[in-house]
Amino acid sequence: MPRIIISCPTTGEDVPTGHRTQDFELAAVTEPRSFRCPVCHQVHAWCGGDARIEHPLTPAEASASALPN
């Protein structure tokens, strides 16, 4: 199931919010939700307009990423 991600306001990196979705309308999230960022370790709040759904890997991408370099 794809993760909901935001851009870390400190580093700009994409980070997971700790939530996953299959069929979820992000615009419906109007109340801020908070999580501890795994990159900068600060607490960030997000709403639906701040977030996006992570693009899931295709089977070919998943296989390629599993191969040793």
Secondary structure as GFF3:
##gff-version 3
##sequence-region A 1 69
A	DSSP	beta_strand	3	7	.	.	.	ID=ss1
A	DSSP	beta_strand	14	20	.	.	.	ID=ss2
A	DSSP	three_ten_helix	26	28	.	.	.	ID=ss3
A	DSSP	beta_strand	33	36	.	.	.	ID=ss4
A	DSSP	beta_strand	43	46	.	.	.	ID=ss5
A	DSSP	three_ten_helix	48	50	.	.	.	ID=ss6
A	DSSP	beta_strand	52	53	.	.	.	ID=ss7
A	DSSP	alpha_helix	59	66	.	.	.	ID=ss8
###
